[in-house]
């Protein structure tokens, strides 16, 4: 029997439930940002100085870790009938255990193992904040709420970096800092349990529609571009330009300070001018940034490029607001999750390709592949249709 969308609609939320849900969602996103600041802020230095990895190994680690994005799709299928806040809390607990495991990892293999644990929890969590923020948003304020959630993550990330910098300056080893990341993951899980449980993904199937193919393509290219940056930009500064952990933390502090200010403004900009011009600007700039990594040899200029490149990531929220307008509420999380899967199909392959290029041809070629993804994204977004141009009753295909 065919099920109607109304059968899966979310019960209406009272103003008090919206307010409480938004506050606790902010706390959860803030705490995850704090924990991830420790992981990302220390990662390149920890892997190169403590574990001793090379370019190929860091690409291999990232490929294995990002494969968890594919498994996240299957886990969300199993957990589809549950409240998003309950699923989020459980996955954040898994995330906390894995990220805390860095404190005890003695070698590359153990780093791979604990990375799989925290990455699996994080990747199931990834589509949930966007979905919950959109469900909690008042009509006409979706971009604003998404911007606020992005700002909460940026503030948490920034505070995590500041604390990490202070601990590093005091002479603390990197490993104990990962225990602080574990504690913040538990805080996030507890906050998530306070979000109204009526926000849930009730459609028990994943939906793949031909109508959304441009969104899937852009997610694929975003995964390609993002993982080249995540794997190799910081590693370039550490391995080739011998940047110390304190400097890396300061660079990331600056990035998050910019993000905390710009995220709400970008959200309002998207509401005002639409997604296409924002995404076009985003991809043009990122293509130029990747070419800069390949060609620039001045360390101060590379530091500036690293900060600006990171700060531009906030423009990527336009993909999520486009989905919110394109997709009916009962398919929102399923579609976002499919986007995450497409993102990770590229994210699994490209770090390996980039690592091989780094070792065989030189680090420049790893960044050239990121520039290629940016150029393809420019072409794809140029053909992104306006929402009113799309058919109202698209053909369905479910998986």
N, C-alpha and C positions, 0 to 999 in steps of 0.2 A: 504494500500500500504506500502511495506517495505521501510524504509528510510535508505539510505546508510550513512556510517560514514562521507563521504566527505560533505554531506549536512549540517553537524553540525560542520565542522572544523572552527577553529578560524582564522579570517583574519590575514595575516602576520603583524608582528609588526616591525616598523622601529627601528633602533638603538636608536634614541632619545626617542621613546615611551618606549622601554625597560628600558632605563636609568631612565626616569622619574617615570615609574611604580615601579621600584625596590626601588627608594628613598622614595616614598610616602608609599610603603608597609612597608619599614623599620620603618618609622615614626609611622604608625598605630600600628604595632606590638610592637614597643617600648612603646607607650602610654598605650596600653592594659596591657603590662607587668608592667608598673608603677602602674596602678590602681590595678592590681591583687596582687602586692606586699603589698599594704596596706591591702587588704582583707585577704590574706593568712598570712601575718606577724602578724596581730592583732587577727585573727579569734579565735584561741584556748583560748587566754587570755580573749578576749571580751566575748566569750560564757561562760567560766567558772567563771570569776570574776564579770562580769557585769550582765549577764543574769542568771547564776547559773545552767547550764545544767549538766546532768550526762552522763555516757557512752551510755546508751540506747538512750537518746534524741539526742546526737550528731550523732549517727548512723541513727536515724530516719530523722533528718534534711538533712543529706547527701543523703539518699535514695530519699527523695522527690525532692531535688535539682537536682540530677542526672537523675531523670525521664524526665527532660527537654530534655535530649539527644534523647529520643525516639520521642518526639514531634517535635524536630528539623528536623527529617527526613521528617515528613509530611509538615512542613513549607517550606522546600526546594523544595518539590514537587509542592506546590502552586506557589512558586516564581521562578520555574525552567527557565522560558523564559527571566528572567531579567539579567542585567549585574551583575557580581559578586561584583563589586565595589559599586554599588548602594545597593544591598542586604546587603553587609557588613556594609555600613555606617548606614543604618536603624537599623540593629541589634545592632551595637555599641552604638547607641543613647539609645536603650532600656536597654542595659547593664549599661550605665551610670546612668540612672534614678534609676534602682534597687540597684546598689551598693551604691549610695548616700543615699538611704533609711535607711541604717544602722544607720545613724546619728540621726534618729528620732524613731527607733524601741524600744518600752518600755518593751517588753516581748518576750517569746519564740515564740508565735504564729505570732507576727508581724515580727520577724526575718525570720520565714519560708516564710511569704508572700513576703517580699522584696527579699529574696534569689531566689524564683521562677522567679521573674522578671529579675534580672540580669543574672541568670543562663540560662534562655531561650535565651536571646540575645547572650550570650557568646557561647552557644552550636550551634547555627546556624552559628556563625562566625567561629567556630573551624576548619572546613575543608577548609575554603576559603583561608587563607594565604598560605597553602601548595599548593593548586591548582593554585593560582595566581603566586606564586614563580616559580612553574614548568613551567607555561605558559610563564613567562617572561625570563626564563633561556635560555642562549645560548646553542646550541647543545654540549653535552658532559660536561656541567657544572651544571647539575641539583643538585647533591649533594652539590656542592659548594654554590649555591644560597640558598638552604634549610639551610645549615649551617650558612650563613650570616643572614638569617631571624631569625634562632634560637638565634644567637648572639645578634641581635637587641632586641629580647624579654628578653634575660638575662641581657643586659645592662639596659633596662628600669626597669626591676624588681629590679636590684641592686640599681639603683638610687632611686626608690621608697622606698626601705628599708632604705637607708641612710637618706633620708628626714624624714621618719617615726621615725627613731631612734633619729635624731636631735630634732624633735618635742616632742618625749616622754621625752628626756633628759631635755628639756626646761620646762617640767611640763604640757604640753598640754594633755587634756583628749583624750581618743581614739575616741570618737564619731565625733568631728570636722574633724578628719583626713579622714573620709569617704567622706566628701564634696570635698576634694582634689582629691579623686579617681573619683568622679563624673566629675570633670573638665577634668581630663585626658581622661575619656571615650569620652567626647565631642571632644577633640583634635583628638583622634583616628578616630572618625566618619568623621570629616572634612578632614583628610588626605586621608581616603579611597576613598572619592569622587574624588580625583585627580588621581587615578589610571585609566589607559585607560579602557573605558567602553566596548570595543570590546571583552574583556575577559569575556566570559559568558558561563553559562551552558545551552546549547540549546536543549539537548535531554530531552523531556518531560516525561521520564519514569525513574524509578529506576531499575537498572539492577542487577539481582542476578544470578551469573554463578557458576555452579559446579566447574569450573576451579579455582575459587578463595576461595574454602572452607577453605584452610589452613590459608589464610589471615583473614577470618572471625573468625576462631577459636582463632587465636593469639590475635585478637582484643578483643574477649570475655574474654580471660584470662588476658589480659592487664588491662581491666576494673576491673576485680576481684581483681588483685594484687594492682593496683593503688589506688583504693578506700579504701582498708584496710590501706594503708600507709597514704593517705590524711586524713582520719577520725581520726586515732588513734595514729600515731607516735608523732605528736606535742602535742596532748591531753595527751599522756602518760607523756611527759616531764613536762607539766603544772600541771596536776592533781596529779600524783604520786610522782614527783620529785620537785614540787613547783618552776618551772623555771619562772623567771620574764619576762615581755614583752620585756625589753631591751635586755636580753640575747637571747631570741628567734629571735629578729630582727638581732642581730649580727651573729647568726648561719646562717640565711638565706642570709645575706650579703655575707658571705664567700662562700656559695653555688653558688650564682649568679656570683661572681667574677671568680670562677672556670669555670662556664658555658660559660661566655663571651669569655674565652680563648680557651676552648676545642671544642665548637660547630663547628667552621669552620674546625678545624683539624679532627674532627670525620666525617664531611661531606666528606672531601677529602679521609679519610681512607675508607669510604664506597665505594666511586668511584673506589678506587684502589683494594681492596680485596673482595668486594662483601658483600651482606647482611647477608648471613648465619653465617659466623664466628662471626660477630659483635653481632648478636642477641643471638647466643649461649652463648657468654661471658656475655652478659647483663643478661640473665635469671639465669645463674649459680650464679653470684654475688648477684643478688637480693634475690634469695632463701636463701643464707647464711645470708644476712642482716636481713631478717625476723626472722630467728632462733635466731639471735643476740638480737633482741628486746625482744624476749620471755625469753631469758636466762640471759642476762646481767643485773646486778643491780648497776653497778658503773655509777654515773652520768656523769663524764668526758668521759668515754668510749662511753656511749650512745650519748653524744654530737658529738663525732667524727663519730659514726655510722650514725647519722642523716645527717651530712654534706656529707659524702661519698655516702650514699644512694641517696640523692637528686641529687648529681652531676652525678650519673650514668644514670639518666633519659634521658640524651642527646642521649644515644645510641639507644633509641627507635625510632629515626628518620629513622632508617634503614627500618622499616615497610613502611614508606611513599615512600622511594626511590624504594623499591621493587614493590609497586603498580604502580609507574610511568613507570617502565620497563614492567610490566605485562599487563597494561590496555591501550587501545587506548585513545587518547586525549579527544574524545567526550564523553567518559564514566568516565573520571578521577574523577570529583567532585562527581558524583553519587556513584562511588565505595568507595571513601573516606567517603562519608556520610553513606553508608551502614556499613562501618567499625566502624564509630562513634556509630551507632545504636547498633551493636553487643557489642561494648565496654560498652554501657550503660545498656544493658540487665543485665550484671553482676553488673554494678555499682549501680543499683537500689537495688538489692537483698543483696549484700555482706555487705554493712554497717549495715543493719538490723541484719543480722546473727552475724556480729562481735560485735554489740552493745549488743545483747542478751548474747553472750558468755562472753563478758566483765563483765556483771552484774552477771550472774549465775555461771560462772566457774573461772573467773579471766581474767585479761587483756592478759595474755600470750596466751590464746587460740584464741584470735582475730588475733594475729600475726602468729600463726600456720596455720590458713586458708590461709594467704597470702603466706606462704612458700609452701603450697600445690599447689597454682596457679603457682608459679614459677617453681616447679618441672614438672608440666604438660606442661608448656611452653617449657621447655628443650626438652621434648619428641616430642612436635609438631614441633619445629624448626629443630630437627634432621631429620625429614622426609620432610622438605621443599625442593621441587624440584628445580634444576637449571632451569633457564628460557628456555634454549634450549631444555629441556626435555618435555616442555609443548606443547600440540597440537596447531597448528597455527589457526585453525578454531574451537573453542569450541562450544559445544551446548549452546544455549541461553535459558534463562528463565527470563522474565521481570515481575516486579511487580510494 
